[in-house]
Amino acid sequence: MAPSFAVLMGMCLLEAWATGDCPENTCSASTSGHVLLQASSLVSHKQRHIDVDMHKGTENASIRFMSYNLFGWNAFNVNPWKSDNVLRKISDWGPGVLGAQEVEKGGYGYDEVKERVKGTGVEHAGGSQFFRSEVVESHETAWKDLVGGYWLSMRRYKLKASGLYFLFFNSHWKHDYGMEQAQMVADTIHAERQKYGSPPTVLVGDTNQFCLAYQKDAIKYLKGEIAGSPVTFFDTIQDTGKSFSDNNNPDCRVDFIFASIGQWQVVQSFIDRDGMGADGSASDHAALMAELLPLPDDGVTPVPVSEYEYQINPEQGTPCPNGWSDIPTKADCDVAMTALGKTPYQTGQHSWSADGTYCINLQDLRDKMTFNTHPTGGSHGYKVCRRQPTSSVTLAE
């Protein structure tokens, strides 16, 4: 079927206005305050979106971040042929800052693997961090030991294009000990932010919180879904699919790129799963990529923009229809709430024993939504479902 005039118009506008390349097999975009364009029929398994900022002076002000567990003992030692595929992902993305884990060959060989990584065009900053010297300047550093020899590294960088300073934290967590390590991470980040005036902050790494880490208290704590963290983040990647796979854990999400709330806008983000897995051709982890634009310090928290369509089921207790899926987290429910023009019931999260763990529109308060956390039933509201649009172009002031 031939594309509509609106689709063709949107694609032409994308080509004319986009400040960066439209990645292969995907072309979705939005703008800050001017035009929102989306051609979701072209979105592939690599979920990406591009925010084209129309304001002057921002063309080079975004930063490409990457988090990647290199599977060092295997890809750079036992099966060294895999290392070429690992390094190619870094070269292809060209991160301004890379947070890597397992930069070693099995308890040794950090310097050897470091030199291989530098061959992709990045400099070594320490703490398994790497940066492109033409994009950022490397400044002060800090280190925090986590549980059992695992770690959190910090580096303050300056973005050359704008003069902006930001903090980048790279981490590798021990299995389990989730809340203990999350509190250590949050407290350390908060202390460093206080030292430098609370600049924009990014936290990346392999959390080892099996198997779906975003459902664990540790990640909810860092995202402010559980109270108490002195600093809160949002997940820059909406795709909740796997980032780690082996024979015992074939479908796990344990890696993240988090950004401090109210200080960044997502330009594009995705998970590169090509060749991932213990028996794959690269690392057993996927590579995570996010291009972020620092927001002006005006005290205004941006409204999250969703790449999904939403619907509220017409009957209570009914599953999402074919092609639609449940909304898995409170953060996702909050985005749906904004898109549907609803307001939160109480704190936006509740626990009714008669309802399941999903996002609902309340039965008696149809202007209210909440994320229910009790794992059974369904009688207090109407389930909210979402899906990737099959084809749409939206023009909005």
Secondary structure by P-SEA (a helix, b strand, c coil): ccccaaaaaaaaaaaacccccccccbbbbcccccbbbbcccccccccbbbbbbccccccccbbbbbbbcccccccccccccaaaaaaaaaaaacccbbbbccccccccaaaaaaaaaaccccccccccbbbcccccccccbbbbbcccccbbbbbbbbcccccbbbbbbbbcccccaaaaaaaaaaaaaaaaaaaccccbbbbbccccccccccccaaaaaaacccccccbbbcccccccccccccccccbbbccbbbbccccccccbbbbbccccccccccccbbbbbbbbbbcccccccccccccbbbbccccccccccccccccccaaaaaaaaaaaccccccccbbbbcccccccccccccccbbbbbccccccccbbbbbbbcccccccccc
